Amino acid sequence: MADPHQLFDDTSSAQSRGYGAQRAPGGLGYPAASATPQAAFLADPVSNMAMAYGSSLAAQGKELVDKNDWEVQYQQDTPVAPRFDVNAPDLYIPAMAFITYVLVAGLALGTQDRFSPDLLGLQASSALAWLTVEVVAILLSLYLVTVNTDLTTIDLVAFLGYKYVGMIGGVLMGLLFGKIGYYLVLGWCCVAIFVFMIRTLRLKILAEAAAEGVPVRGARNQLRMYLTMAVAAAQPLLMYWLTFHLVR
């Protein structure tokens, strides 16, 4: 019953009940959107793009690890060009790394007030001379061990020239953080180039031995293994020899 002293009927409760019944669960009187992938993407596009990109990189990395193939591809007994095969030797990185190493050496000498054109020329000629000695020594060793391989002089220059990348990183870190940074970065790069040379030359030298039917424990195959290890071990030594005097 209505209150006799009330002038108007109270309809607020009925209206609120009716309004509440018409509202959707989404709140604010608007219908709730269905939880679709498109709606989730529009809700936070940056995070979803980052997650998708990270998943793609992880899948590619897993594929490379599972494949574990460092061999150079061939087409009609001819190596595929480097732009079509990431494992093919390429002189671009070694050549640019050598030039950059000479420039970084000049920068290091300049910061120590020891720069001179003659000293910079001596640094460049010394690095080039050591590279020449390496190539000649490897070719002579391959001849003495009688290894039938498709390694060419250009291939050797390319493989041996990758160490200049690590030398650049070591000298730059030495200029920024002193000898501690130099030894940490150079040490990591030495390990990386050692593993790289072992896995690369193993496919070029020892694989030929297996194709020829040479026993794994044969004397000739042992010499090939020693040659591979010697070439790989020489890279860290030369990296240190050509850079230690540039950091003080």
KESE-684260 format. One record per residue (C-alpha): residue in one letter; x, y, z; residue number from 1. Coordinates in Angstrom, 3 decimals, always signed. Last residue first. Layout:
N
type: A	px: X	py: Y	pz: Z	seq: NUM
...
***
This chain:
248
type: R	px: +97.038	py: -0.347	pz: -21.741	seq: 248
type: V	px: +95.383	py: -1.853	pz: -24.790	seq: 247
type: L	px: +97.014	py: -1.764	pz: -28.244	seq: 246
type: H	px: +99.945	py: -3.974	pz: -27.234	seq: 245
type: F	px: +97.659	py: -6.978	pz: -26.683	seq: 244
type: T	px: +96.099	py: -6.729	pz: -30.154	seq: 243
type: L	px: +98.136	py: -8.581	pz: -32.778	seq: 242
type: W	px: +99.537	py: -11.234	pz: -30.441	seq: 241
type: Y	px: +96.163	py: -11.899	pz: -28.798	seq: 240
type: M	px: +94.334	py: -12.576	pz: -32.050	seq: 239
type: L	px: +97.352	py: -14.498	pz: -33.323	seq: 238
type: L	px: +97.221	py: -16.884	pz: -30.376	seq: 237
type: P	px: +93.435	py: -17.231	pz: -30.619	seq: 236
type: Q	px: +93.715	py: -18.222	pz: -34.324	seq: 235
type: A	px: +96.641	py: -20.641	pz: -33.992	seq: 234
type: A	px: +94.539	py: -23.163	pz: -32.059	seq: 233
type: A	px: +92.138	py: -23.631	pz: -34.989	seq: 232
type: V	px: +94.956	py: -24.190	pz: -37.488	seq: 231
type: A	px: +96.690	py: -26.620	pz: -35.125	seq: 230
type: M	px: +93.492	py: -28.561	pz: -34.412	seq: 229
type: T	px: +92.783	py: -29.058	pz: -38.111	seq: 228
type: L	px: +96.365	py: -30.114	pz: -38.784	seq: 227
type: Y	px: +96.292	py: -32.570	pz: -35.894	seq: 226
type: M	px: +93.100	py: -34.103	pz: -37.283	seq: 225
type: R	px: +94.666	py: -34.395	pz: -40.713	seq: 224
type: L	px: +97.728	py: -36.034	pz: -39.222	seq: 223
type: Q	px: +95.497	py: -38.531	pz: -37.438	seq: 222
type: N	px: +93.826	py: -39.312	pz: -40.754	seq: 221
type: R	px: +97.197	py: -40.173	pz: -42.252	seq: 220
type: A	px: +98.084	py: -42.431	pz: -39.347	seq: 219
type: G	px: +94.804	py: -44.328	pz: -39.491	seq: 218
type: R	px: +92.408	py: -44.245	pz: -36.582	seq: 217
type: V	px: +89.430	py: -43.144	pz: -38.667	seq: 216
type: P	px: +90.391	py: -45.461	pz: -41.517	seq: 215
type: V	px: +90.717	py: -43.707	pz: -44.919	seq: 214
type: G	px: +87.790	py: -44.641	pz: -47.190	seq: 213
type: E	px: +88.326	py: -41.739	pz: -49.585	seq: 212
type: A	px: +84.997	py: -40.206	pz: -48.600	seq: 211
type: A	px: +85.993	py: -40.404	pz: -44.943	seq: 210
type: A	px: +89.228	py: -38.567	pz: -45.697	seq: 209
type: E	px: +87.355	py: -35.900	pz: -47.632	seq: 208
type: A	px: +85.140	py: -35.362	pz: -44.615	seq: 207
type: L	px: +88.226	py: -34.890	pz: -42.463	seq: 206
type: I	px: +89.500	py: -31.917	pz: -44.452	seq: 205
type: K	px: +86.594	py: -29.692	pz: -45.481	seq: 204
type: L	px: +83.968	py: -30.725	pz: -42.943	seq: 203
type: R	px: +86.535	py: -30.714	pz: -40.151	seq: 202
type: L	px: +87.782	py: -27.368	pz: -41.407	seq: 201
type: T	px: +84.443	py: -25.733	pz: -40.636	seq: 200
type: R	px: +83.697	py: -27.369	pz: -37.298	seq: 199
type: I	px: +87.191	py: -26.820	pz: -35.927	seq: 198
type: M	px: +87.470	py: -23.300	pz: -37.344	seq: 197
type: F	px: +84.164	py: -22.207	pz: -35.806	seq: 196
type: V	px: +84.936	py: -23.765	pz: -32.429	seq: 195
type: F	px: +88.269	py: -21.914	pz: -32.263	seq: 194
type: I	px: +86.690	py: -18.682	pz: -33.552	seq: 193
type: A	px: +84.092	py: -18.772	pz: -30.761	seq: 192
type: V	px: +86.615	py: -19.600	pz: -28.028	seq: 191
type: C	px: +88.825	py: -16.738	pz: -29.152	seq: 190
type: C	px: +85.835	py: -14.392	pz: -29.297	seq: 189
type: W	px: +84.972	py: -15.190	pz: -25.675	seq: 188
type: G	px: +88.564	py: -14.587	pz: -24.599	seq: 187
type: L	px: +88.745	py: -11.337	pz: -26.562	seq: 186
type: V	px: +85.593	py: -10.062	pz: -24.871	seq: 185
type: L	px: +86.714	py: -10.924	pz: -21.352	seq: 184
type: Y	px: +90.374	py: -9.990	pz: -21.865	seq: 183
type: Y	px: +89.613	py: -6.565	pz: -23.304	seq: 182
type: G	px: +86.902	py: -5.736	pz: -20.780	seq: 181
type: I	px: +89.302	py: -6.457	pz: -17.926	seq: 180
type: K	px: +92.127	py: -4.617	pz: -19.699	seq: 179
type: G	px: +90.316	py: -1.311	pz: -19.723	seq: 178
type: F	px: +86.592	py: -0.720	pz: -19.964	seq: 177
type: L	px: +86.109	py: +1.502	pz: -23.021	seq: 176
type: L	px: +89.446	py: +1.204	pz: -24.841	seq: 175
type: G	px: +89.703	py: -2.476	pz: -23.958	seq: 174
type: M	px: +86.163	py: -3.071	pz: -25.138	seq: 173
type: L	px: +87.126	py: -1.552	pz: -28.481	seq: 172
type: V	px: +90.312	py: -3.647	pz: -28.668	seq: 171
type: G	px: +88.461	py: -6.901	pz: -27.936	seq: 170
type: G	px: +85.639	py: -6.219	pz: -30.365	seq: 169
type: I	px: +88.041	py: -5.403	pz: -33.181	seq: 168
type: M	px: +90.073	py: -8.552	pz: -32.496	seq: 167
type: G	px: +86.906	py: -10.649	pz: -32.576	seq: 166
type: V	px: +86.033	py: -9.372	pz: -36.037	seq: 165
type: Y	px: +89.647	py: -9.776	pz: -37.159	seq: 164
type: K	px: +89.348	py: -13.511	pz: -36.477	seq: 163
type: Y	px: +87.051	py: -13.888	pz: -39.466	seq: 162
type: G	px: +89.987	py: -13.408	pz: -41.831	seq: 161
type: L	px: +91.232	py: -16.977	pz: -41.441	seq: 160
type: F	px: +88.060	py: -18.421	pz: -42.969	seq: 159
type: A	px: +87.994	py: -15.954	pz: -45.877	seq: 158
type: V	px: +91.714	py: -16.227	pz: -46.600	seq: 157
type: L	px: +91.395	py: -20.014	pz: -46.536	seq: 156
type: D	px: +88.483	py: -19.961	pz: -48.965	seq: 155
type: I	px: +90.375	py: -17.636	pz: -51.313	seq: 154
type: T	px: +93.337	py: -20.011	pz: -51.311	seq: 153
type: T	px: +91.064	py: -22.873	pz: -52.249	seq: 152
type: L	px: +89.657	py: -25.720	pz: -50.168	seq: 151
type: D	px: +88.191	py: -28.405	pz: -52.430	seq: 150
type: T	px: +90.096	py: -31.106	pz: -50.629	seq: 149
type: N	px: +92.428	py: -33.951	pz: -51.510	seq: 148
type: V	px: +94.731	py: -34.053	pz: -48.518	seq: 147
type: T	px: +98.213	py: -35.314	pz: -49.256	seq: 146
type: V	px: +99.629	py: -34.633	pz: -45.761	seq: 145
type: L	px: +102.499	py: -32.742	pz: -47.357	seq: 144
type: Y	px: +100.195	py: -30.822	pz: -49.700	seq: 143
type: L	px: +97.750	py: -29.924	pz: -46.958	seq: 142
type: S	px: +100.660	py: -28.756	pz: -44.824	seq: 141
type: L	px: +101.980	py: -26.550	pz: -47.622	seq: 140
type: L	px: +98.542	py: -24.996	pz: -48.139	seq: 139
type: I	px: +98.192	py: -24.417	pz: -44.401	seq: 138
type: A	px: +101.647	py: -22.823	pz: -44.090	seq: 137
type: V	px: +101.075	py: -20.570	pz: -47.100	seq: 136
type: V	px: +97.718	py: -19.364	pz: -45.778	seq: 135
type: E	px: +99.033	py: -18.724	pz: -42.279	seq: 134
type: V	px: +102.137	py: -16.907	pz: -43.498	seq: 133
type: T	px: +99.986	py: -14.644	pz: -45.663	seq: 132
type: L	px: +97.726	py: -13.815	pz: -42.719	seq: 131
type: W	px: +100.757	py: -13.047	pz: -40.565	seq: 130
type: A	px: +102.091	py: -10.700	pz: -43.236	seq: 129
type: L	px: +98.755	py: -8.897	pz: -43.529	seq: 128
type: A	px: +98.606	py: -8.306	pz: -39.774	seq: 127
type: S	px: +102.189	py: -7.025	pz: -39.754	seq: 126
type: S	px: +101.582	py: -4.813	pz: -42.792	seq: 125
type: A	px: +98.611	py: -3.160	pz: -41.103	seq: 124
type: Q	px: +100.414	py: -2.517	pz: -37.815	seq: 123
type: L	px: +103.549	py: -1.302	pz: -39.566	seq: 122
type: G	px: +101.452	py: +1.124	pz: -41.588	seq: 121
type: L	px: +99.914	py: +2.447	pz: -38.373	seq: 120
type: L	px: +103.373	py: +2.842	pz: -36.857	seq: 119
type: D	px: +104.629	py: +4.714	pz: -39.898	seq: 118
type: P	px: +101.619	py: +7.002	pz: -39.961	seq: 117
type: S	px: +102.165	py: +7.903	pz: -36.299	seq: 116
type: F	px: +100.008	py: +7.443	pz: -33.224	seq: 115
type: R	px: +101.575	py: +6.948	pz: -29.810	seq: 114
type: D	px: +99.604	py: +9.518	pz: -27.835	seq: 113
type: Q	px: +97.725	py: +6.686	pz: -26.034	seq: 112
type: T	px: +94.337	py: +7.702	pz: -27.436	seq: 111
type: G	px: +95.963	py: +7.911	pz: -30.872	seq: 110
type: L	px: +97.371	py: +4.378	pz: -30.671	seq: 109
type: A	px: +93.914	py: +3.018	pz: -29.892	seq: 108
type: L	px: +92.362	py: +4.990	pz: -32.735	seq: 107
type: G	px: +95.025	py: +3.769	pz: -35.173	seq: 106
type: A	px: +94.372	py: +0.187	pz: -34.067	seq: 105
type: V	px: +90.657	py: +0.779	pz: -34.609	seq: 104
type: L	px: +91.390	py: +1.926	pz: -38.168	seq: 103
type: V	px: +93.592	py: -1.114	pz: -38.872	seq: 102
type: Y	px: +90.953	py: -3.428	pz: -37.425	seq: 101
type: T	px: +88.269	py: -1.773	pz: -39.542	seq: 100
type: I	px: +90.247	py: -2.507	pz: -42.707	seq: 99
type: F	px: +90.725	py: -6.142	pz: -41.685	seq: 98
type: A	px: +87.066	py: -6.492	pz: -40.694	seq: 97
type: M	px: +85.917	py: -5.116	pz: -44.042	seq: 96
type: A	px: +88.025	py: -7.681	pz: -45.877	seq: 95
type: P	px: +87.036	py: -10.557	pz: -43.566	seq: 94
type: I	px: +83.291	py: -9.687	pz: -43.802	seq: 93
type: Y	px: +83.254	py: -9.328	pz: -47.600	seq: 92
type: L	px: +85.482	py: -12.299	pz: -48.393	seq: 91
type: D	px: +82.690	py: -14.875	pz: -48.273	seq: 90
type: P	px: +82.963	py: -18.571	pz: -47.489	seq: 89
type: A	px: +79.696	py: -20.467	pz: -48.138	seq: 88
type: N	px: +77.787	py: -21.428	pz: -44.984	seq: 87
type: V	px: +75.083	py: -18.768	pz: -45.445	seq: 86
type: D	px: +74.208	py: -20.170	pz: -48.873	seq: 85
type: F	px: +72.429	py: -18.229	pz: -51.654	seq: 84
type: R	px: +74.299	py: -14.925	pz: -51.295	seq: 83
type: P	px: +77.486	py: -16.911	pz: -50.713	seq: 82
type: A	px: +77.350	py: -18.417	pz: -54.243	seq: 81
type: V	px: +76.762	py: -22.180	pz: -54.377	seq: 80
type: P	px: +79.860	py: -24.334	pz: -54.611	seq: 79
type: T	px: +80.308	py: -26.053	pz: -57.997	seq: 78
type: D	px: +79.999	py: -29.831	pz: -58.464	seq: 77
type: Q	px: +76.733	py: -29.342	pz: -60.410	seq: 76
type: Q	px: +75.218	py: -27.205	pz: -57.665	seq: 75
type: Y	px: +76.817	py: -27.524	pz: -54.284	seq: 74
type: Q	px: +75.773	py: -26.498	pz: -50.788	seq: 73
type: V	px: +78.405	py: -25.821	pz: -48.170	seq: 72
type: E	px: +78.163	py: -27.970	pz: -45.071	seq: 71
type: W	px: +77.456	py: -26.507	pz: -41.664	seq: 70
type: D	px: +74.289	py: -28.514	pz: -41.023	seq: 69
type: N	px: +73.058	py: -28.792	pz: -37.444	seq: 68
type: K	px: +69.441	py: -29.231	pz: -38.628	seq: 67
type: D	px: +68.093	py: -29.398	pz: -35.086	seq: 66
type: V	px: +70.018	py: -26.282	pz: -34.069	seq: 65
type: L	px: +68.933	py: -24.384	pz: -37.185	seq: 64
type: E	px: +65.291	py: -25.413	pz: -36.748	seq: 63
type: K	px: +65.360	py: -24.470	pz: -33.072	seq: 62
type: G	px: +66.670	py: -21.027	pz: -34.003	seq: 61
type: Q	px: +63.933	py: -20.550	pz: -36.599	seq: 60
type: A	px: +61.226	py: -21.579	pz: -34.121	seq: 59
type: A	px: +62.608	py: -19.266	pz: -31.444	seq: 58
type: L	px: +62.721	py: -16.374	pz: -33.911	seq: 57
type: S	px: +59.082	py: -16.958	pz: -34.921	seq: 56
type: S	px: +57.957	py: -17.224	pz: -31.292	seq: 55
type: G	px: +59.690	py: -13.945	pz: -30.507	seq: 54
type: Y	px: +57.987	py: -12.233	pz: -33.437	seq: 53
type: A	px: +54.563	py: -13.506	pz: -32.364	seq: 52
type: M	px: +55.145	py: -12.429	pz: -28.774	seq: 51
type: A	px: +56.288	py: -8.973	pz: -29.871	seq: 50
type: M	px: +53.275	py: -8.594	pz: -32.162	seq: 49
type: N	px: +50.951	py: -9.617	pz: -29.316	seq: 48
type: S	px: +52.556	py: -7.168	pz: -26.910	seq: 47
type: V	px: +52.292	py: -4.284	pz: -29.368	seq: 46
type: P	px: +48.703	py: -5.075	pz: -30.419	seq: 45
type: D	px: +47.210	py: -4.983	pz: -26.900	seq: 44
type: A	px: +43.379	py: -4.963	pz: -27.003	seq: 43
type: L	px: +43.296	py: -5.134	pz: -30.793	seq: 42
type: F	px: +45.043	py: -8.522	pz: -30.694	seq: 41
type: A	px: +42.642	py: -9.851	pz: -28.048	seq: 40
type: A	px: +39.644	py: -8.671	pz: -30.093	seq: 39
type: Q	px: +40.994	py: -10.368	pz: -33.204	seq: 38
type: P	px: +41.692	py: -13.556	pz: -31.260	seq: 37
type: T	px: +38.015	py: -13.619	pz: -30.148	seq: 36
type: A	px: +36.675	py: -13.040	pz: -26.630	seq: 35
type: S	px: +33.128	py: -11.935	pz: -27.546	seq: 34
type: A	px: +32.346	py: -8.309	pz: -26.968	seq: 33
type: A	px: +29.988	py: -7.388	pz: -24.128	seq: 32
type: P	px: +26.959	py: -5.299	pz: -25.020	seq: 31
type: Y	px: +27.067	py: -1.727	pz: -23.763	seq: 30
type: G	px: +25.164	py: -0.422	pz: -20.717	seq: 29
type: L	px: +28.256	py: +0.572	pz: -18.809	seq: 28
type: G	px: +29.071	py: -3.102	pz: -18.103	seq: 27
type: G	px: +29.794	py: -6.013	pz: -20.361	seq: 26
type: P	px: +27.245	py: -8.175	pz: -18.643	seq: 25
type: A	px: +24.502	py: -6.653	pz: -20.825	seq: 24
type: R	px: +22.096	py: -4.112	pz: -19.495	seq: 23
type: Q	px: +18.369	py: -4.649	pz: -20.104	seq: 22
type: A	px: +17.726	py: -6.323	pz: -16.770	seq: 21
type: G	px: +19.444	py: -3.528	pz: -14.903	seq: 20
type: Y	px: +17.261	py: -0.952	pz: -16.573	seq: 19
type: G	px: +14.125	py: -2.849	pz: -15.630	seq: 18
type: R	px: +15.172	py: -3.281	pz: -12.035	seq: 17
type: S	px: +16.205	py: +0.341	pz: -11.797	seq: 16
type: Q	px: +12.908	py: +1.426	pz: -13.261	seq: 15
type: A	px: +10.951	py: -0.694	pz: -10.760	seq: 14
type: S	px: +12.953	py: +0.646	pz: -7.839	seq: 13
type: S	px: +12.574	py: +4.281	pz: -8.945	seq: 12
type: T	px: +8.765	py: +4.114	pz: -9.291	seq: 11
type: D	px: +7.837	py: +5.744	pz: -5.964	seq: 10
type: D	px: +4.210	py: +6.975	pz: -6.354	seq: 9
type: F	px: +3.646	py: +10.657	pz: -5.846	seq: 8
type: L	px: +2.095	py: +12.790	pz: -3.040	seq: 7
type: Q	px: +3.073	py: +10.506	pz: -0.161	seq: 6
type: H	px: +1.088	py: +11.230	pz: +3.089	seq: 5
type: P	px: -1.312	py: +8.320	pz: +2.480	seq: 4
type: D	px: +1.689	py: +5.946	pz: +2.098	seq: 3
type: A	px: +1.037	py: +3.515	pz: -0.722	seq: 2
type: M	px: +0.000	py: +0.000	pz: +0.000	seq: 1
***
